[in-house]
Amino acid sequence: MRDMARFPLMRSLSDATTRTIAKLYARRGANIRADVVRVVLHIIVIFASVLLLFAAFFGFRVTDVLPVRNFPIDSGGGIRTNNLRLSATERLFRERLTPTNQTSRARLMTETHDKFNAPFRFLQPLSAADLDQLLALLHTPSAAVIPLPTSRILFAKVVGADLAERTRALASILALTKNTDRVGVVYWNLHLDFDHTFESLFHLHCHTNWPRVLVVNVLDRDVVMREKNRLQIPHGKQQLDEIFGSSVDPGITDWAEFSVHQVTEEPLNPETTDAPLPSNRSREAAVKVNHDKVVAGIHEAAPRDVHIAFTLAGALRSRYSSLVDSEDLSQRYLVAKTKLAKSVMASMHLSVKQLAAFDHDKILRALHDEFQIPSVLLDGLRPTMARLLLDKLVLKKQHGTFAPRTVWVQPQYGLGNRLRTLGSVMAFAKVTNRVLVVIWTPDVHLEIKFQDLFLGQDNIIVSDAFQPLENWPYLRLRTRDTAMHAVDWFNYMSGAGVDVSRPTDPIADHPTKHVFVSSAYVVRSNVIPDITKVRNKHWQVLRDLTPSISVGRLVERTAHRFELGDVIGVHVRGRLIKKDIAGVSKEAYGNDSAKRTDFWRSLTNVDAFVAEMHRHKKSQQFYVATDDRAVLQLFDREFPGRVTYTNRKCDSRKKECIPYALTYILLLAKFS
């Protein structure tokens, strides 16, 4: 009661409530409903008055506790508001300008700058808490299959007033940070036309050690200058530069600027859109202009010893941030908080926007009923991949293809076998205008997923499993699912049993049927003659595959040591099947196939290579790839100082070993 006496307003409100309730009980014969409504209104008024009283007493603002507003989307998909939520703006400035935080910020900023070569101008917009989190992310182990040391950052400023474009940009950044093994710092730009903070729209769902991304709300100068008097912001040049970065030539004032690869704005040459990527030594990056919207396109992963920085107003076009990876990662890690954000995320990567309203079951039904794809093939698709597959098929139908069709390929055995099968079917899909779906299942021959070896590609849908629950040729499935008859089935694996195709039998291209291929060999077809020849131009499709960052870094470590043309590649592989693959017998290969494999491997013994290498001049350098580390010791003794190889910690077919095998393939292809 003594507390009540200190606040006359609260005491008068309490007395008014008491009198109202007393009147209600005194007039039991009157209209009870009207009295109840009147009491409810009194209570609402009392609650609002108490809220305002506490807000005034403790310095709170009403907008701090009210939910975030949803704004309508204009015709261009953007958000238009007239007033910035100044409470959020005020908090940003107060946090940065208090003396305590300034001292902590200065210490953390210096540590990040000195230890990781991060320029001050990129660190100045960060608060003490942001810098502390950035340091923690930089010390977090990499999520790559082979976690190489990384301490590099991707600085990306997301601008614009279109939420859909901003969300595409954010999804691209998630893919780029993962595929280049970097820590991401995203500056979520707030200005007069877009005042939604990142936290009001999205939440990053962190799982173990990924995503390593920090999102920071930053303010445009126009907002600061307009509100500087109301917020009591020091608006001298020094204070503004402390928050937003100095305009002085960074190359002169901060040596850490030499560690940043700045993406500049350059117009896109239409003739080079589909041109081959530059070599590993070329560090090209450009911003492409498309329909008056500036979007960045990074052609080549920057070297691991530099940071990347750019400003983004839309999706990033790069083989390191493909649509497939951007869609998959955003759906898994980016959680929308509002209906507006959810609607944008549902359709941001779809060409056919109507599919945004489809759930996974409806998508599977559409693929089965409208496009006659059997359920046994659809069961292995993740929701993201199923949606992208339907989007591609519907888009082809809208563009005039009467019956859009797919080709499903299940590569088998080891990495070399799988790449032969995959490359030949990729060429078939390209020539016949089919949507390609790769069924990549880890097994004892190759214990690794497709996405751990290669980055996502927009022209490839990946299925993680194929479990028909009965043996080939799936007779019961054909009777239960009529869509099975809309597929031409080709199985070249001799261990499958009856009705197996011979490796020389070509697959057919029926325009009204899908194609399924299971093979460990080059797949022949009538539409691509001479596909078995190594120099056939159709094998160029394998260049569409982008190795994972683990493989790329291993290749880079070796390739930079010498001029590629002066080195001879040597591939020594002598293990017989029983020693090469644990748990696999010759019968699993088929007796004839196993005998042929062991015969050819026995011919590639070490003595044959040593004799041939001695025929070259004494100064000749060799790069050696082998599945036996004892071979490397022998070559070091036989050719001291002339042998280079990639250090590997294992020789098995487990997940952590396979990236070395792909590294061998790529390096051997570079050497003469």
C-alpha positions as CSV (number, residue, x, y, z in Angstrom):
1,M,0.0,0.0,0.0
2,R,2.9,2.3,0.6
3,D,4.0,1.7,-3.0
4,M,0.5,2.6,-4.1
5,A,0.7,5.9,-2.2
6,R,3.8,6.8,-4.2
7,F,1.8,6.6,-7.5
8,P,-1.6,8.6,-7.2
9,L,-2.5,7.6,-10.7
10,M,-2.3,3.9,-10.0
11,R,-4.3,4.4,-6.7
12,S,-7.1,6.3,-8.5
13,L,-7.3,3.6,-11.2
14,S,-7.5,0.9,-8.5
15,D,-10.3,2.8,-6.8
16,A,-12.2,3.2,-10.1
17,T,-12.0,-0.5,-10.7
18,T,-13.3,-1.3,-7.2
19,R,-16.3,1.0,-7.6
20,T,-17.1,-0.4,-11.0
21,I,-17.2,-4.0,-9.7
22,A,-19.3,-2.9,-6.7
23,K,-21.9,-1.3,-9.0
24,L,-22.0,-4.5,-11.1
25,Y,-23.0,-6.6,-8.1
26,A,-25.5,-3.9,-6.9
27,R,-27.4,-3.9,-10.1
28,R,-28.0,-7.6,-10.6
29,G,-31.4,-7.0,-12.2
30,A,-30.0,-4.8,-14.9
31,N,-28.5,-5.8,-18.2
32,I,-25.5,-8.0,-17.1
33,R,-24.0,-8.2,-20.6
34,A,-23.6,-4.4,-20.9
35,D,-22.1,-4.3,-17.4
36,V,-19.5,-7.0,-18.3
37,V,-18.5,-5.2,-21.5
38,R,-18.1,-2.0,-19.5
39,V,-15.9,-3.8,-17.0
40,V,-13.7,-5.3,-19.7
41,L,-13.2,-1.8,-21.3
42,H,-12.2,-0.4,-17.9
43,I,-9.7,-3.2,-17.4
44,I,-8.2,-2.5,-20.9
45,V,-7.9,1.2,-20.1
46,I,-6.2,0.4,-16.7
47,F,-3.7,-2.0,-18.4
48,A,-2.8,0.6,-21.1
49,S,-2.3,3.3,-18.4
50,V,-0.1,1.1,-16.3
51,L,2.0,0.2,-19.4
52,L,2.5,3.8,-20.3
53,L,3.4,4.6,-16.7
54,F,6.1,2.0,-16.5
55,A,7.4,3.0,-20.0
56,A,7.8,6.6,-18.9
57,F,9.3,5.6,-15.5
58,F,11.9,3.0,-16.8
59,G,12.7,4.7,-20.2
60,F,11.1,2.0,-22.4
61,R,9.5,2.6,-25.7
62,V,6.2,1.0,-26.6
63,T,7.6,-0.2,-29.9
64,D,10.2,-2.2,-28.0
65,V,7.6,-4.6,-26.7
66,L,5.0,-4.6,-29.5
67,P,5.3,-7.3,-32.3
68,V,7.0,-6.5,-35.6
69,R,4.6,-5.0,-38.2
70,N,3.9,-6.8,-41.4
71,F,3.9,-4.5,-44.5
72,P,2.3,-5.3,-47.8
73,I,4.3,-6.3,-50.8
74,D,4.2,-3.9,-53.7
75,S,4.1,-4.9,-57.4
76,G,7.8,-5.5,-57.5
77,G,7.9,-7.7,-54.4
78,G,9.5,-5.0,-52.2
79,I,8.5,-3.5,-48.9
80,R,7.5,0.1,-48.7
81,T,7.2,2.0,-45.4
82,N,7.4,5.7,-44.6
83,N,8.8,5.6,-41.1
84,L,11.8,3.8,-39.8
85,R,11.4,2.0,-36.5
86,L,13.6,4.4,-34.6
87,S,13.6,2.4,-31.4
88,A,15.8,-0.2,-33.1
89,T,18.0,2.5,-34.6
90,E,18.4,4.1,-31.2
91,R,19.5,0.8,-29.6
92,L,22.1,0.3,-32.3
93,F,23.7,3.6,-31.7
94,R,23.5,3.5,-27.9
95,E,25.2,0.1,-27.9
96,R,28.1,1.3,-30.0
97,L,28.7,4.7,-28.3
98,T,28.6,3.8,-24.6
99,P,32.1,4.1,-23.1
100,T,32.2,0.6,-21.7
101,N,31.3,-1.0,-25.0
102,Q,33.7,1.3,-26.9
103,T,36.6,0.0,-24.8
104,S,35.6,-3.7,-25.3
105,R,35.0,-3.0,-29.0
106,A,38.5,-1.5,-29.5
107,R,40.2,-4.5,-27.9
108,L,38.2,-7.1,-29.9
109,M,38.6,-5.1,-33.1
110,T,42.3,-5.0,-32.7
111,E,42.5,-8.8,-32.0
112,T,40.4,-9.6,-35.1
113,H,42.4,-7.3,-37.2
114,D,45.9,-8.4,-36.1
115,K,45.2,-12.2,-35.9
116,F,43.0,-12.7,-39.0
117,N,44.0,-9.7,-41.2
118,A,40.5,-8.3,-41.2
119,P,40.4,-4.6,-42.3
120,F,39.2,-2.1,-39.7
121,R,36.6,-0.7,-42.2
122,F,34.7,-4.0,-42.2
123,L,34.9,-4.3,-38.4
124,Q,33.8,-0.8,-37.5
125,P,30.0,-1.5,-38.0
126,L,30.2,-4.4,-35.5
127,S,29.4,-4.1,-31.8
128,A,31.4,-5.7,-29.0
129,A,29.0,-8.6,-29.0
130,D,29.3,-9.0,-32.7
131,L,33.1,-9.0,-32.7
132,D,33.1,-11.6,-29.9
133,Q,30.8,-13.8,-31.9
134,L,32.9,-13.3,-35.0
135,L,36.0,-14.5,-33.2
136,A,34.2,-17.5,-31.9
137,L,33.1,-18.4,-35.5
138,L,36.6,-18.0,-36.8
139,H,37.8,-20.5,-34.2
140,T,35.0,-23.0,-35.0
141,P,36.2,-26.1,-36.8
142,S,35.3,-26.3,-40.5
143,A,32.4,-28.5,-41.7
144,A,34.3,-29.8,-44.7
145,V,35.1,-33.5,-45.2
146,I,38.8,-32.7,-44.9
147,P,38.8,-29.7,-42.5
148,L,41.8,-27.6,-43.6
149,P,42.7,-24.6,-41.6
150,T,40.6,-21.6,-42.5
151,S,40.5,-18.1,-41.1
152,R,39.0,-16.2,-44.0
153,I,35.9,-14.1,-44.1
154,L,33.2,-13.3,-46.7
155,F,32.0,-9.7,-46.1
156,A,28.7,-9.1,-47.8
157,K,26.4,-6.1,-47.6
158,V,22.8,-6.8,-48.5
159,V,21.0,-3.8,-49.9
160,G,17.7,-2.8,-51.6
161,A,14.1,-2.5,-50.8
162,D,12.9,-5.8,-52.2
163,L,12.6,-8.5,-49.6
164,A,12.5,-11.3,-52.2
165,E,15.8,-10.2,-53.7
166,R,17.3,-9.7,-50.2
167,T,16.3,-13.3,-49.3
168,R,17.8,-14.7,-52.5
169,A,21.0,-12.8,-51.7
170,L,21.1,-14.2,-48.2
171,A,20.5,-17.8,-49.5
172,S,23.4,-17.3,-52.0
173,I,25.7,-16.1,-49.2
174,L,24.9,-19.2,-47.2
175,A,25.9,-21.3,-50.1
176,L,29.0,-19.3,-50.9
177,T,30.3,-19.4,-47.3
178,K,29.8,-23.2,-47.1
179,N,31.2,-24.0,-50.5
180,T,34.3,-21.8,-50.0
181,D,34.8,-22.7,-46.4
182,R,34.6,-19.2,-45.0
183,V,33.0,-17.4,-42.1
184,G,30.3,-15.0,-43.4
185,V,29.6,-11.5,-42.1
186,V,26.4,-10.1,-43.6
187,Y,25.6,-6.4,-43.2
188,W,21.8,-6.2,-43.3
189,N,21.4,-2.6,-44.6
190,L,18.5,-0.6,-43.1
191,H,17.3,2.6,-44.8
192,L,14.3,4.8,-45.3
193,D,12.7,2.3,-47.8
194,F,13.5,-0.9,-45.9
195,D,13.4,-0.8,-42.1
196,H,12.9,-4.5,-41.2
197,T,15.8,-5.7,-39.0
198,F,17.1,-9.2,-39.8
199,E,15.9,-10.6,-36.5
200,S,12.3,-9.4,-37.1
201,L,12.1,-11.5,-40.3
202,F,14.5,-14.5,-39.9
203,H,16.4,-16.7,-37.5
204,L,19.5,-18.7,-38.4
205,H,19.2,-22.2,-37.1
206,C,22.7,-23.4,-36.1
207,H,23.5,-27.1,-36.2
208,T,26.9,-28.2,-34.7
209,N,29.5,-26.1,-36.4
210,W,27.4,-24.6,-39.2
211,P,26.3,-22.1,-40.5
212,R,29.3,-20.0,-39.6
213,V,27.5,-16.8,-40.5
214,L,27.0,-13.5,-38.5
215,V,24.3,-11.1,-39.6
216,V,24.5,-7.5,-38.4
217,N,22.0,-4.7,-38.9
218,V,23.7,-1.6,-40.3
219,L,22.2,1.9,-41.0
220,D,22.5,4.0,-44.1
221,R,24.0,7.5,-43.7
222,D,20.7,9.1,-44.8
223,V,19.0,7.6,-41.7
224,V,21.8,8.8,-39.5
225,M,21.8,12.4,-40.8
226,R,18.0,12.6,-40.6
227,E,17.8,11.4,-37.1
228,K,21.0,12.7,-35.6
229,N,19.4,15.5,-33.6
230,R,16.6,13.3,-32.1
231,L,19.0,10.5,-31.2
232,Q,21.7,12.9,-30.0
233,I,24.3,11.2,-32.2
234,P,27.8,12.8,-32.5
235,H,27.7,13.6,-36.2
236,G,31.3,14.8,-36.8
237,K,33.3,13.0,-39.5
238,Q,35.4,11.1,-37.0
239,Q,32.4,9.5,-35.2
240,L,30.5,8.6,-38.3
241,D,33.6,7.0,-39.8
242,E,34.1,5.0,-36.6
243,I,30.7,3.4,-37.2
244,F,30.5,3.2,-41.0
245,G,34.2,3.0,-42.1
246,S,36.6,5.6,-43.3
247,S,36.5,7.1,-46.8
248,V,40.3,7.4,-46.8
249,D,42.2,5.2,-49.3
250,P,42.3,1.9,-47.4
251,G,45.4,0.7,-49.2
252,I,47.4,3.5,-47.5
253,T,45.9,3.4,-44.0
254,D,45.4,-0.3,-43.3
255,W,47.8,-3.1,-44.4
256,A,45.0,-5.7,-43.9
257,E,43.3,-4.3,-47.0
258,F,45.8,-6.4,-49.0
259,S,44.1,-9.5,-47.7
260,V,40.7,-8.6,-49.3
261,H,39.5,-9.6,-52.7
262,Q,37.0,-6.8,-53.5
263,V,34.4,-7.7,-56.1
264,T,33.9,-4.8,-58.4
265,E,31.0,-3.9,-60.7
266,E,31.7,-4.9,-64.3
267,P,29.1,-5.5,-67.0
268,L,28.5,-9.0,-68.1
269,N,29.6,-10.0,-71.6
270,P,26.8,-12.1,-73.0
271,E,29.2,-14.1,-75.1
272,T,31.1,-15.3,-72.1
273,T,28.1,-16.4,-70.0
274,D,28.7,-20.1,-70.6
275,A,32.4,-19.8,-71.2
276,P,34.7,-22.3,-69.4
277,L,35.9,-21.2,-66.0
278,P,39.4,-19.8,-65.7
279,S,42.2,-22.0,-64.3
280,N,42.9,-22.4,-60.6
281,R,45.6,-19.6,-60.9
282,S,43.1,-17.1,-62.1
283,R,41.2,-15.2,-59.4
284,E,38.5,-13.6,-61.5
285,A,35.4,-12.2,-60.0
286,A,32.8,-9.9,-61.5
287,V,29.5,-8.3,-60.8
288,K,27.0,-9.1,-63.6
289,V,24.3,-6.7,-64.7
290,N,21.0,-8.3,-65.5
291,H,17.8,-6.4,-66.3
292,D,19.1,-3.3,-64.5
293,K,19.6,-5.3,-61.3
294,V,23.1,-5.6,-60.0
295,V,23.9,-9.1,-58.9
296,A,27.3,-10.5,-58.2
297,G,28.8,-13.4,-60.0
298,I,32.0,-15.0,-58.7
299,H,33.6,-17.1,-61.4
300,E,36.4,-18.6,-59.4
301,A,36.8,-19.4,-55.7
302,A,39.2,-16.8,-54.3
303,P,42.4,-18.3,-52.9
304,R,42.2,-19.4,-49.3
305,D,44.6,-16.7,-48.0
306,V,42.3,-13.8,-48.8
307,H,38.9,-12.5,-47.7
308,I,36.1,-11.7,-50.1
309,A,33.9,-8.5,-50.0
310,F,31.0,-7.3,-52.1
311,T,27.7,-5.5,-52.0
312,L,24.7,-7.6,-53.1
313,A,21.2,-6.7,-54.2
314,G,20.0,-10.1,-55.5
315,A,21.0,-13.7,-56.0
316,L,24.6,-14.4,-56.5
317,R,25.3,-16.2,-59.8
318,S,28.2,-18.5,-59.2
319,R,29.1,-22.1,-59.4
320,Y,29.9,-21.8,-55.7
321,S,26.4,-20.6,-54.9
322,S,24.2,-22.6,-57.2
323,L,20.4,-22.4,-57.1
324,V,20.3,-26.0,-55.8
325,D,22.7,-25.3,-52.9
326,S,21.1,-21.9,-52.1
327,E,17.6,-23.4,-52.0
328,D,18.7,-26.5,-49.9
329,L,20.7,-24.5,-47.3
330,S,18.1,-21.8,-46.9
331,Q,15.3,-24.3,-46.3
332,R,17.4,-26.1,-43.7
333,Y,19.0,-23.2,-41.8
334,L,17.0,-20.0,-42.5
335,V,13.8,-19.9,-40.4
336,A,11.2,-17.3,-41.4
337,K,9.4,-15.6,-38.5
338,T,6.6,-13.7,-40.3
339,K,4.0,-14.7,-43.0
340,L,5.7,-12.3,-45.3
341,A,9.1,-13.9,-45.0
342,K,7.6,-17.4,-45.2
343,S,5.8,-16.5,-48.5
344,V,9.0,-15.1,-49.9
345,M,11.1,-18.1,-49.0
346,A,8.5,-20.6,-50.4
347,S,8.9,-19.2,-53.9
348,M,12.2,-17.4,-54.1
349,H,14.0,-20.0,-56.3
350,L,11.0,-21.3,-58.2
351,S,10.4,-20.4,-61.8
352,V,6.8,-21.5,-61.5
353,K,5.6,-19.5,-58.5
354,Q,2.3,-21.5,-58.1
355,L,4.3,-24.4,-56.8
356,A,5.1,-22.5,-53.6
357,A,1.7,-23.5,-52.2
358,F,2.5,-27.3,-52.6
359,D,3.6,-29.4,-49.7
360,H,6.0,-32.3,-50.1
361,D,3.2,-34.9,-50.5
362,K,1.4,-32.8,-53.1
363,I,4.6,-32.4,-55.0
364,L,5.2,-36.2,-55.1
365,R,1.7,-36.8,-56.2
366,A,2.1,-34.3,-59.1
367,L,5.4,-35.9,-60.2
368,H,3.8,-39.4,-60.1
369,D,0.3,-38.6,-61.5
370,E,1.1,-35.8,-64.1
371,F,4.6,-36.9,-65.2
372,Q,4.4,-40.6,-64.6
373,I,7.5,-41.0,-62.4
374,P,7.3,-44.2,-60.3
375,S,7.1,-43.9,-56.5
376,V,10.2,-46.1,-56.1
377,L,12.3,-43.4,-57.8
378,L,10.7,-40.5,-55.9
379,D,11.1,-42.0,-52.4
380,G,14.8,-41.1,-52.4
381,L,14.3,-37.3,-53.1
382,R,14.7,-34.8,-50.4
383,P,11.8,-32.2,-50.3
384,T,14.0,-29.5,-51.8
385,M,15.1,-31.7,-54.7
386,A,11.6,-33.0,-55.4
387,R,10.3,-29.4,-55.6
388,L,13.1,-28.3,-57.9
389,L,12.5,-31.4,-60.1
390,L,8.8,-30.5,-60.4
391,D,9.7,-26.9,-61.1
392,K,12.0,-27.9,-64.0
393,L,9.4,-30.3,-65.5
394,V,6.5,-27.8,-65.3
395,L,8.7,-25.1,-66.8
396,K,9.7,-27.3,-69.7
397,K,6.0,-28.0,-70.3
398,Q,5.1,-24.3,-70.3
399,H,7.9,-23.7,-72.8
400,G,6.4,-26.1,-75.3
401,T,7.8,-29.6,-74.5
402,F,4.8,-31.9,-74.9
403,A,5.9,-34.6,-72.5
404,P,9.0,-33.5,-70.4
405,R,11.0,-36.5,-69.5
406,T,13.8,-37.4,-67.1
407,V,16.9,-39.7,-67.0
408,W,17.8,-41.4,-63.7
409,V,21.3,-42.7,-63.4
410,Q,22.7,-44.8,-60.6
411,P,26.5,-44.9,-60.9
412,Q,28.1,-48.0,-59.3
413,Y,31.4,-49.2,-57.8
414,G,34.3,-46.9,-57.2
415,L,34.9,-43.2,-58.1
416,G,36.4,-43.8,-61.6
417,N,33.6,-46.2,-62.6
418,R,31.0,-43.8,-61.3
419,L,32.4,-40.8,-63.1
420,R,32.5,-42.7,-66.4
421,T,28.8,-43.7,-66.0
422,L,27.8,-40.2,-64.8
423,G,29.6,-38.3,-67.6
424,S,28.1,-40.5,-70.4
425,V,24.6,-40.1,-69.0
426,M,25.1,-36.3,-68.5
427,A,25.9,-36.1,-72.2
428,F,22.8,-38.2,-73.0
429,A,20.6,-35.9,-70.9
430,K,22.0,-32.8,-72.5
431,V,21.5,-34.0,-76.1
432,T,18.0,-35.4,-75.5
433,N,16.8,-32.4,-73.4
434,R,16.0,-34.5,-70.3
435,V,16.1,-33.5,-66.7
436,L,19.0,-35.4,-65.0
437,V,18.6,-37.1,-61.7
438,V,21.7,-38.7,-60.1
439,I,21.0,-41.5,-57.6
440,W,24.3,-41.5,-55.6
441,T,24.2,-44.1,-52.8
442,P,27.3,-44.6,-50.6
443,D,28.4,-48.2,-50.2
444,V,31.5,-50.3,-49.4
445,H,32.9,-49.3,-52.8
446,L,32.6,-45.6,-52.1
447,E,31.5,-44.4,-48.7
448,I,30.8,-40.8,-49.5
449,K,27.8,-38.7,-50.5
450,F,27.7,-36.8,-53.8
451,Q,27.5,-33.4,-52.1
452,D,30.7,-34.2,-50.1
453,L,32.6,-34.5,-53.4
454,F,30.9,-32.0,-55.6
455,L,29.0,-28.7,-55.1
456,G,25.3,-28.5,-56.1
457,Q,24.7,-27.9,-59.8
458,D,21.6,-26.3,-61.2
459,N,21.3,-28.9,-64.0
460,I,21.5,-31.9,-61.7
461,I,19.0,-33.2,-59.2
462,V,20.5,-35.5,-56.6
463,S,18.7,-38.5,-55.0
464,D,20.2,-39.9,-51.8
465,A,18.7,-43.4,-51.9
466,F,17.2,-46.1,-54.1
467,Q,15.5,-48.9,-52.2
468,P,13.1,-50.9,-54.5
469,L,12.5,-53.5,-51.7
470,E,12.8,-56.3,-54.3
471,N,15.4,-57.5,-56.7
472,W,15.8,-56.7,-60.4
473,P,13.7,-56.7,-62.6
474,Y,11.1,-55.4,-60.2
475,L,8.3,-57.5,-61.5
476,R,5.9,-57.0,-58.5
477,L,6.5,-53.2,-58.6
478,R,5.5,-53.1,-62.2
479,T,2.2,-54.7,-61.4
480,R,1.5,-52.4,-58.4
481,D,2.6,-49.0,-59.9
482,T,1.4,-48.3,-63.4
483,A,4.0,-45.5,-63.7
484,M,6.7,-48.2,-63.8
485,H,5.6,-48.8,-67.5
486,A,6.5,-45.2,-68.3
487,V,10.2,-45.9,-67.8
488,D,12.8,-47.7,-69.9
489,W,14.8,-49.7,-67.4
490,F,18.5,-50.5,-68.1
491,N,20.6,-52.5,-65.6
492,Y,24.2,-53.2,-66.6
493,M,25.3,-54.7,-63.3
494,S,26.1,-58.4,-63.8
495,G,25.5,-59.2,-60.1
496,A,21.8,-58.2,-60.4
497,G,20.8,-61.5,-62.0
498,V,18.4,-62.0,-64.9
499,D,17.6,-59.7,-67.8
500,V,20.8,-57.7,-67.3
501,S,22.0,-55.6,-70.3
502,R,25.5,-56.1,-71.7
503,P,27.9,-53.0,-71.4
504,T,27.8,-52.7,-75.2
505,D,24.0,-52.5,-75.4
506,P,22.9,-48.9,-76.0
507,I,20.1,-47.2,-74.1
508,A,17.1,-46.0,-76.1
509,D,15.7,-42.5,-76.4
510,H,11.9,-42.8,-76.5
511,P,10.4,-39.3,-76.4
512,T,7.4,-40.4,-74.2
513,K,9.4,-42.4,-71.7
514,H,11.7,-41.8,-68.8
515,V,15.0,-43.6,-68.6
516,F,16.6,-45.4,-65.7
517,V,20.3,-46.6,-65.9
518,S,22.3,-48.5,-63.3
519,S,25.8,-49.1,-64.5
520,A,29.5,-48.9,-63.6
521,Y,30.6,-48.4,-67.2
522,V,30.4,-45.9,-70.1
523,V,26.8,-45.8,-71.2
524,R,26.3,-46.0,-74.9
525,S,23.4,-44.6,-76.9
526,N,22.4,-44.1,-80.5
527,V,22.2,-40.3,-80.0
528,I,25.9,-40.0,-79.1
529,P,28.2,-42.0,-81.4
530,D,31.7,-42.9,-80.3
531,I,31.1,-41.9,-76.6
532,T,33.7,-44.5,-75.7
533,K,36.5,-42.4,-77.2
534,V,38.3,-40.4,-74.6
535,R,38.5,-37.3,-76.8
536,N,34.8,-37.2,-77.7
537,K,33.6,-33.6,-77.2
538,H,30.6,-34.8,-75.2
539,W,32.9,-35.6,-72.2
540,Q,33.2,-31.9,-71.7
541,V,30.0,-32.1,-69.6
542,L,32.1,-33.4,-66.7
543,R,33.5,-29.8,-66.5
544,D,30.0,-28.8,-65.2
545,L,30.9,-30.7,-61.9
546,T,32.6,-28.4,-59.4
547,P,34.7,-30.2,-56.8
548,S,34.0,-29.5,-53.1
549,I,36.2,-27.0,-51.3
550,S,38.1,-29.8,-49.6
551,V,39.2,-31.2,-53.0
552,G,39.8,-27.7,-54.4
553,R,42.2,-26.8,-51.6
554,L,44.1,-30.1,-51.9
555,V,44.6,-29.4,-55.7
556,E,45.6,-25.8,-55.0
557,R,48.2,-26.9,-52.4
558,T,50.0,-29.1,-55.0
559,A,49.5,-27.3,-58.2
560,H,51.0,-24.0,-57.1
561,R,54.4,-25.7,-56.5
562,F,55.5,-25.9,-60.1
563,E,54.7,-25.1,-63.7
564,L,52.1,-27.7,-64.8
565,G,53.5,-28.4,-68.2
566,D,56.9,-29.4,-66.8
567,V,55.6,-32.3,-64.8
568,I,54.7,-35.9,-65.8
569,G,51.8,-37.6,-64.0
570,V,52.3,-41.1,-62.8
571,H,49.4,-43.3,-61.6
572,V,50.4,-46.5,-59.8
573,R,47.5,-48.7,-58.8
574,G,48.4,-52.3,-58.0
575,R,46.0,-53.5,-55.3
576,L,43.9,-56.6,-56.2
577,I,40.2,-56.5,-55.4
578,K,40.4,-58.6,-52.2
579,K,42.9,-56.2,-50.7
580,D,41.4,-53.0,-52.2
581,I,37.8,-53.2,-50.9
582,A,37.2,-54.6,-47.4
583,G,34.1,-56.8,-47.3
584,V,33.7,-57.3,-51.0
585,S,34.4,-60.6,-52.7
586,K,35.1,-61.4,-56.4
587,E,31.6,-62.9,-56.7
588,A,30.1,-59.5,-56.0
589,Y,31.8,-58.2,-59.1
590,G,31.1,-61.2,-61.2
591,N,33.9,-63.7,-61.8
592,D,34.7,-62.5,-65.3
593,S,34.7,-58.8,-64.4
594,A,36.9,-59.5,-61.3
595,K,39.4,-61.5,-63.3
596,R,39.8,-58.7,-65.9
597,T,40.2,-56.1,-63.2
598,D,42.9,-58.0,-61.3
599,F,44.7,-58.8,-64.5
600,W,45.0,-55.2,-65.6
601,R,46.0,-54.0,-62.1
602,S,48.7,-56.7,-62.0
603,L,50.3,-55.2,-65.1
604,T,50.7,-51.8,-63.5
605,N,53.3,-52.9,-61.0
606,V,55.9,-50.5,-59.5
607,D,58.9,-52.0,-61.5
608,A,57.2,-51.1,-64.8
609,F,56.9,-47.5,-63.8
610,V,60.4,-47.2,-62.4
611,A,61.9,-48.5,-65.7
612,E,59.9,-46.0,-67.7
613,M,60.7,-43.1,-65.5
614,H,64.5,-43.8,-65.7
615,R,64.2,-43.2,-69.5
616,H,63.5,-39.5,-68.9
617,K,66.2,-36.8,-68.3
618,K,67.7,-36.4,-64.9
619,S,65.9,-33.1,-64.2
620,Q,62.4,-34.4,-65.0
621,Q,59.8,-33.9,-62.3
622,F,57.0,-36.4,-61.5
623,Y,53.7,-36.2,-59.7
624,V,52.8,-39.6,-58.3
625,A,49.3,-40.8,-57.4
626,T,48.9,-44.2,-55.8
627,D,46.8,-46.2,-53.5
628,D,49.8,-47.6,-51.6
629,R,52.0,-45.3,-49.5
630,A,54.9,-47.8,-49.7
631,V,55.2,-46.9,-53.4
632,L,55.9,-43.2,-52.5
633,Q,58.8,-44.3,-50.2
634,L,60.2,-46.4,-53.0
635,F,60.0,-43.5,-55.5
636,D,61.6,-41.1,-53.0
637,R,64.6,-43.4,-52.8
638,E,64.8,-44.0,-56.5
639,F,64.2,-40.4,-57.7
640,P,65.4,-38.1,-54.8
641,G,64.1,-34.5,-55.1
642,R,62.1,-35.3,-58.3
643,V,58.9,-36.7,-57.0
644,T,55.9,-34.7,-55.7
645,Y,52.7,-36.2,-54.3
646,T,49.7,-35.2,-52.2
647,N,50.1,-36.3,-48.6
648,R,47.2,-38.4,-47.5
649,K,46.4,-39.9,-44.1
650,C,44.4,-43.0,-45.3
651,D,44.2,-45.4,-48.2
652,S,40.7,-46.9,-47.7
653,R,37.4,-46.1,-49.4
654,K,35.9,-44.3,-46.4
655,K,34.4,-40.9,-46.5
656,E,37.5,-39.0,-45.3
657,C,39.8,-40.8,-47.9
658,I,37.8,-40.4,-51.1
659,P,38.5,-36.6,-51.6
660,Y,42.2,-37.6,-52.1
661,A,41.1,-39.9,-55.0
662,L,39.3,-37.1,-56.7
663,T,42.3,-34.8,-56.1
664,Y,44.5,-37.4,-57.9
665,I,42.1,-37.4,-60.9
666,L,42.1,-33.6,-61.2
667,L,45.9,-33.3,-60.8
668,L,46.7,-36.1,-63.3
669,A,44.5,-34.4,-65.8
670,K,46.6,-31.2,-65.5
671,F,50.0,-32.9,-65.9
672,S,51.4,-34.1,-69.2
